[in-house]
Amino acid sequence: MTPSHVRCRRPAIAVLVLSTVVAFGGCSGPDDAPTPTAGDAKPSRTPPDMTGVELTTGPKGQASAARRDLAAKLGVAESDITMVEARNVTWPSSATGCEMPDRGYLDVITRGTLVRMRAAGREYVYTGGPVGALRLCEAPGRVQKPVPGGGLDET
Protein backbone atom coordinates (compact mmCIF):
# COMPACT_ATOMS: atom_id res chain seq x y z
CA MET A 1 0.00 0.00 0.00
CA THR A 2 1.33 3.44 -1.02
CA PRO A 3 1.30 6.26 1.57
CA SER A 4 -1.14 9.09 0.73
CA HIS A 5 1.56 11.78 0.56
CA VAL A 6 3.34 9.82 -2.20
CA ARG A 7 0.11 9.46 -4.20
CA CYS A 8 -0.44 13.25 -4.07
CA ARG A 9 3.07 14.00 -5.34
CA ARG A 10 2.86 11.80 -8.43
CA PRO A 11 0.27 13.96 -10.27
CA ALA A 12 2.17 17.11 -9.32
CA ILE A 13 5.42 15.69 -10.66
CA ALA A 14 3.67 14.52 -13.82
CA VAL A 15 2.23 18.02 -14.38
CA LEU A 16 5.66 19.59 -13.81
CA VAL A 17 7.36 17.22 -16.27
CA LEU A 18 4.61 17.68 -18.87
CA SER A 19 4.67 21.49 -18.63
CA THR A 20 8.47 21.48 -18.98
CA VAL A 21 8.27 19.30 -22.10
CA VAL A 22 5.58 21.54 -23.60
CA ALA A 23 7.45 24.74 -22.74
CA PHE A 24 10.80 23.64 -24.12
CA GLY A 25 9.75 21.04 -26.65
CA GLY A 26 9.22 23.57 -29.45
CA CYS A 27 12.59 25.21 -28.96
CA SER A 28 15.29 24.53 -31.48
CA GLY A 29 18.91 25.42 -31.44
CA PRO A 30 20.73 27.62 -33.94
CA ASP A 31 21.88 24.52 -35.85
CA ASP A 32 18.26 23.58 -36.56
CA ALA A 33 17.41 26.92 -38.21
CA PRO A 34 16.90 26.78 -41.98
CA THR A 35 19.46 28.58 -44.11
CA PRO A 36 17.91 31.63 -45.82
CA THR A 37 17.87 31.68 -49.60
CA ALA A 38 17.48 34.48 -52.13
CA GLY A 39 13.77 33.62 -52.50
CA ASP A 40 13.20 34.18 -48.77
CA ALA A 41 13.65 37.96 -48.97
CA LYS A 42 10.93 39.84 -47.10
CA PRO A 43 8.99 42.51 -48.98
CA SER A 44 9.92 46.05 -48.01
CA ARG A 45 7.44 47.95 -45.90
CA THR A 46 6.36 51.14 -47.58
CA PRO A 47 5.02 53.77 -45.17
CA PRO A 48 1.39 54.78 -45.69
CA ASP A 49 0.65 57.88 -47.71
CA MET A 50 0.82 60.80 -45.27
CA THR A 51 -0.27 63.50 -47.73
CA GLY A 52 -2.39 66.08 -45.99
CA VAL A 53 -1.75 64.67 -42.51
CA GLU A 54 -0.25 67.11 -40.03
CA LEU A 55 2.33 65.38 -37.89
CA THR A 56 2.45 66.66 -34.33
CA THR A 57 5.95 65.50 -33.49
CA GLY A 58 8.68 67.99 -32.75
CA PRO A 59 8.15 71.51 -31.54
CA LYS A 60 6.56 72.84 -34.75
CA GLY A 61 3.95 70.11 -34.97
CA GLN A 62 3.22 70.26 -31.25
CA ALA A 63 2.98 74.05 -31.46
CA SER A 64 0.29 73.74 -34.15
CA ALA A 65 -1.69 71.34 -31.97
CA ALA A 66 -1.25 73.63 -28.95
CA ARG A 67 -2.44 76.64 -30.99
CA ARG A 68 -5.58 74.76 -32.05
CA ASP A 69 -6.21 73.77 -28.43
CA LEU A 70 -5.75 77.32 -27.15
CA ALA A 71 -8.00 78.77 -29.87
CA ALA A 72 -10.73 76.31 -28.86
CA LYS A 73 -10.32 77.12 -25.15
CA LEU A 74 -10.42 80.88 -25.73
CA GLY A 75 -13.07 80.77 -28.45
CA VAL A 76 -10.91 82.73 -30.88
CA ALA A 77 -9.50 82.09 -34.33
CA GLU A 78 -6.05 80.53 -34.56
CA SER A 79 -4.95 83.62 -36.50
CA ASP A 80 -5.61 85.70 -33.35
CA ILE A 81 -2.86 83.79 -31.52
CA THR A 82 0.77 84.85 -31.90
CA MET A 83 3.46 82.21 -31.59
CA VAL A 84 6.22 83.54 -29.34
CA GLU A 85 8.41 80.46 -28.97
CA ALA A 86 8.36 76.75 -29.79
CA ARG A 87 11.43 74.65 -29.01
CA ASN A 88 12.77 71.42 -27.63
CA VAL A 89 14.06 71.84 -24.08
CA THR A 90 15.36 69.80 -21.20
CA TRP A 91 13.27 70.01 -18.03
CA PRO A 92 14.85 69.67 -14.57
CA SER A 93 12.21 67.22 -13.33
CA SER A 94 9.45 64.83 -14.31
CA ALA A 95 6.99 67.73 -14.00
CA THR A 96 7.93 68.36 -17.65
CA GLY A 97 7.71 72.10 -17.37
CA CYS A 98 4.59 72.60 -15.23
CA GLU A 99 4.85 71.99 -11.50
CA MET A 100 1.58 71.61 -9.65
CA PRO A 101 1.44 72.23 -5.89
CA ASP A 102 1.10 69.23 -3.57
CA ARG A 103 2.45 66.80 -6.19
CA GLY A 104 5.76 65.01 -6.07
CA TYR A 105 8.11 64.91 -9.02
CA LEU A 106 11.34 63.07 -9.70
CA ASP A 107 14.45 65.23 -9.98
CA VAL A 108 15.45 63.74 -13.30
CA ILE A 109 16.49 65.56 -16.44
CA THR A 110 13.66 65.05 -18.95
CA ARG A 111 13.45 65.91 -22.64
CA GLY A 112 10.43 67.93 -23.62
CA THR A 113 8.91 70.84 -25.47
CA LEU A 114 8.10 74.43 -24.54
CA VAL A 115 5.57 76.50 -26.50
CA ARG A 116 4.76 80.12 -25.64
CA MET A 117 1.89 81.98 -27.32
CA ARG A 118 0.21 85.35 -26.89
CA ALA A 119 -3.49 86.10 -27.28
CA ALA A 120 -5.64 88.99 -26.08
CA GLY A 121 -2.65 90.60 -24.34
CA ARG A 122 -1.85 87.54 -22.24
CA GLU A 123 0.86 84.89 -22.53
CA TYR A 124 0.00 81.17 -22.51
CA VAL A 125 2.55 78.41 -21.96
CA TYR A 126 2.22 74.82 -23.09
CA THR A 127 4.73 72.27 -21.85
CA GLY A 128 5.26 68.56 -22.22
CA GLY A 129 7.60 65.61 -22.06
CA PRO A 130 9.07 63.33 -24.68
CA VAL A 131 5.74 61.67 -25.51
CA GLY A 132 2.11 62.71 -25.48
CA ALA A 133 0.36 65.98 -26.03
CA LEU A 134 1.45 69.30 -24.60
CA ARG A 135 -0.68 70.77 -21.85
CA LEU A 136 -1.52 74.33 -20.94
CA CYS A 137 0.22 75.26 -17.70
CA GLU A 138 -2.41 77.17 -15.77
CA ALA A 139 -2.67 78.36 -12.16
CA PRO A 140 -1.99 76.95 -9.68
CA GLY A 141 0.75 75.40 -11.83
CA ARG A 142 4.15 77.03 -12.04
CA VAL A 143 6.13 77.00 -15.29
CA GLN A 144 9.62 75.56 -14.77
CA LYS A 145 12.70 77.05 -16.35
CA PRO A 146 14.43 74.67 -18.76
CA VAL A 147 17.89 73.42 -17.82
CA PRO A 148 20.46 75.95 -19.12
CA GLY A 149 22.51 74.42 -21.89
CA GLY A 150 20.07 71.55 -22.10
CA GLY A 151 21.90 68.77 -20.33
CA LEU A 152 20.63 66.52 -23.16
CA ASP A 153 20.67 66.89 -26.92
CA GLU A 154 17.91 69.37 -27.77
CA THR A 155 17.81 68.83 -31.51
C-alpha positions as CSV (number, residue, x, y, z in Angstrom):
1,M,0.0,0.0,0.0
2,T,1.3,3.4,-1.0
3,P,1.3,6.3,1.6
4,S,-1.1,9.1,0.7
5,H,1.6,11.8,0.6
6,V,3.3,9.8,-2.2
7,R,0.1,9.5,-4.2
8,C,-0.4,13.3,-4.1
9,R,3.1,14.0,-5.3
10,R,2.9,11.8,-8.4
11,P,0.3,14.0,-10.3
12,A,2.2,17.1,-9.3
13,I,5.4,15.7,-10.7
14,A,3.7,14.5,-13.8
15,V,2.2,18.0,-14.4
16,L,5.7,19.6,-13.8
17,V,7.4,17.2,-16.3
18,L,4.6,17.7,-18.9
19,S,4.7,21.5,-18.6
20,T,8.5,21.5,-19.0
21,V,8.3,19.3,-22.1
22,V,5.6,21.5,-23.6
23,A,7.5,24.7,-22.7
24,F,10.8,23.6,-24.1
25,G,9.7,21.0,-26.6
26,G,9.2,23.6,-29.4
27,C,12.6,25.2,-29.0
28,S,15.3,24.5,-31.5
29,G,18.9,25.4,-31.4
30,P,20.7,27.6,-33.9
31,D,21.9,24.5,-35.8
32,D,18.3,23.6,-36.6
33,A,17.4,26.9,-38.2
34,P,16.9,26.8,-42.0
35,T,19.5,28.6,-44.1
36,P,17.9,31.6,-45.8
37,T,17.9,31.7,-49.6
38,A,17.5,34.5,-52.1
39,G,13.8,33.6,-52.5
40,D,13.2,34.2,-48.8
41,A,13.6,38.0,-49.0
42,K,10.9,39.8,-47.1
43,P,9.0,42.5,-49.0
44,S,9.9,46.1,-48.0
45,R,7.4,47.9,-45.9
46,T,6.4,51.1,-47.6
47,P,5.0,53.8,-45.2
48,P,1.4,54.8,-45.7
49,D,0.6,57.9,-47.7
50,M,0.8,60.8,-45.3
51,T,-0.3,63.5,-47.7
52,G,-2.4,66.1,-46.0
53,V,-1.7,64.7,-42.5
54,E,-0.2,67.1,-40.0
55,L,2.3,65.4,-37.9
56,T,2.4,66.7,-34.3
57,T,5.9,65.5,-33.5
58,G,8.7,68.0,-32.7
59,P,8.2,71.5,-31.5
60,K,6.6,72.8,-34.7
61,G,4.0,70.1,-35.0
62,Q,3.2,70.3,-31.3
63,A,3.0,74.1,-31.5
64,S,0.3,73.7,-34.2
65,A,-1.7,71.3,-32.0
66,A,-1.3,73.6,-28.9
67,R,-2.4,76.6,-31.0
68,R,-5.6,74.8,-32.1
69,D,-6.2,73.8,-28.4
70,L,-5.7,77.3,-27.2
71,A,-8.0,78.8,-29.9
72,A,-10.7,76.3,-28.9
73,K,-10.3,77.1,-25.1
74,L,-10.4,80.9,-25.7
75,G,-13.1,80.8,-28.4
76,V,-10.9,82.7,-30.9
77,A,-9.5,82.1,-34.3
78,E,-6.0,80.5,-34.6
79,S,-4.9,83.6,-36.5
80,D,-5.6,85.7,-33.3
81,I,-2.9,83.8,-31.5
82,T,0.8,84.8,-31.9
83,M,3.5,82.2,-31.6
84,V,6.2,83.5,-29.3
85,E,8.4,80.5,-29.0
86,A,8.4,76.8,-29.8
87,R,11.4,74.7,-29.0
88,N,12.8,71.4,-27.6
89,V,14.1,71.8,-24.1
90,T,15.4,69.8,-21.2
91,W,13.3,70.0,-18.0
92,P,14.8,69.7,-14.6
93,S,12.2,67.2,-13.3
94,S,9.5,64.8,-14.3
95,A,7.0,67.7,-14.0
96,T,7.9,68.4,-17.6
97,G,7.7,72.1,-17.4
98,C,4.6,72.6,-15.2
99,E,4.9,72.0,-11.5
100,M,1.6,71.6,-9.7
101,P,1.4,72.2,-5.9
102,D,1.1,69.2,-3.6
103,R,2.5,66.8,-6.2
104,G,5.8,65.0,-6.1
105,Y,8.1,64.9,-9.0
106,L,11.3,63.1,-9.7
107,D,14.4,65.2,-10.0
108,V,15.5,63.7,-13.3
109,I,16.5,65.6,-16.4
110,T,13.7,65.1,-18.9
111,R,13.5,65.9,-22.6
112,G,10.4,67.9,-23.6
113,T,8.9,70.8,-25.5
114,L,8.1,74.4,-24.5
115,V,5.6,76.5,-26.5
116,R,4.8,80.1,-25.6
117,M,1.9,82.0,-27.3
118,R,0.2,85.3,-26.9
119,A,-3.5,86.1,-27.3
120,A,-5.6,89.0,-26.1
121,G,-2.6,90.6,-24.3
122,R,-1.8,87.5,-22.2
123,E,0.9,84.9,-22.5
124,Y,0.0,81.2,-22.5
125,V,2.6,78.4,-22.0
126,Y,2.2,74.8,-23.1
127,T,4.7,72.3,-21.8
128,G,5.3,68.6,-22.2
129,G,7.6,65.6,-22.1
130,P,9.1,63.3,-24.7
131,V,5.7,61.7,-25.5
132,G,2.1,62.7,-25.5
133,A,0.4,66.0,-26.0
134,L,1.5,69.3,-24.6
135,R,-0.7,70.8,-21.8
136,L,-1.5,74.3,-20.9
137,C,0.2,75.3,-17.7
138,E,-2.4,77.2,-15.8
139,A,-2.7,78.4,-12.2
140,P,-2.0,77.0,-9.7
141,G,0.8,75.4,-11.8
142,R,4.2,77.0,-12.0
143,V,6.1,77.0,-15.3
144,Q,9.6,75.6,-14.8
145,K,12.7,77.0,-16.3
146,P,14.4,74.7,-18.8
147,V,17.9,73.4,-17.8
148,P,20.5,76.0,-19.1
149,G,22.5,74.4,-21.9
150,G,20.1,71.5,-22.1
151,G,21.9,68.8,-20.3
152,L,20.6,66.5,-23.2
153,D,20.7,66.9,-26.9
154,E,17.9,69.4,-27.8
155,T,17.8,68.8,-31.5
